[in-house]
Amino acid sequence: VGSIIQDYSYNKLFNGVGFGSIKHNGDAANTDLFYLNARSDVPTVHGVDGLINAYRNTLQSVTPSNRSYLATIINYMIGQCNSHESGVIGCNYDILMVLT
């Protein structure tokens, strides 16, 4: 799927966002939303390979929690969609792919 959608992105940047995990940083709190690239300012990674690598790296630093609320990630994506500043309707699109 990634190799197909990658061709539709002119800059090959993808947002990688995780949800429903407990970080191994000593904080026992459940993390409802976090960026796979481990940054706090932007979730973007370059290309499908960058997205896969960020996912693999994240798996080493989190543990799945007992609960995962899809509403958190869906609301995040709604915010992303609403933030597009194009004046042309249909010029932007977003894809939400949930891997569990």
Secondary structure, DSSP 8 states (H G I E B T S, - for coil): -HHHHHTT-SS-EEE-EE-SEEESSS--SEES-EETTS-SS--EEEHHHHHHHHHHHHHTTEEE-S---HHHHHHHHHHHHHT---SSTTS---------
